Amino acid sequence: MPRPKTKTSTTTLKMTPEVRDLWQRSAAQECRSLTNMFEVMVRQYARQINVRLDSASAPGPDVQQG
């Protein structure tokens, strides 16, 4: 899959070791990086609770969404 042509930002997260372990295991089970797994989980949750990006902040058509 080609990388997005948009700039990315760095974020630091603090979490319990248990949550970190679940995150790592989930990513490994789906052969994903931690970053990609996080993005997939956020997108899935946002869809589940009906949160949408406004068109001004949405990625362009060349960026594939999870």
Buried (B, 14 or more C-beta within 10 A) or exposed (E): EEEEEEEEEEEEEEEEEEEEEEBEEBBEEEEBEBEBBBBBBEBEEEEEEEEEEEEEEEEEEEEEEE
